[in-house]
Each structure stands twice: as structure tokens, then as C-alpha cells.
Amino acid sequence: MPKLKTKKAAAKRFKITGTGQLKRHKSNTQHILGKKSTKRKRKLRHATLVDKTVLKSVKKKLLPYA
């Protein structure tokens, strides 16, 4: 069986934590920022973890050697 290819777009968007979870950045931070409150924009800066319900499928399909 040949080696599986990692989806490079996913590899750039996700990082694996020490416990095996996936870290991701939040969306809605690129443009149309004038109408968003300062508090909302500040909270969007911080990374978060991928939800448990999709974690397995993301790791298996997009990052096979994660």
C-alpha cells in the first residue's frame, strides 16, 4: 500500500498539541472589522481546539500521520 499524502492546506491550518488534540485559529478576523466590537475582535485572536465530534475525521482524512 502506498504512503498516504497529507493535505497540505490542512497541515497549514492545524497544529497538534501534546495530548493529540488539534489547535486551530478562529474565523472572522480578516476583513469587515469596523462593525465588530473590540471585545469580539480580541477574543477572536486566540486559538481554540477542534471540536471532539469532528476531531477523528479531520485527523484521519486530512492529517493521516498526525
PyMOL commands that set and color helices and strands:
alter all, ss='L'
color gray80, all
select helices_A, chain A and resi 8-13+38-45+52-61
alter helices_A, ss='H'
color red, helices_A
select strands_A, chain A and resi 15-16+22-24+48-49
alter strands_A, ss='S'
color yellow, strands_A
deselect
rebuild
show_as cartoon
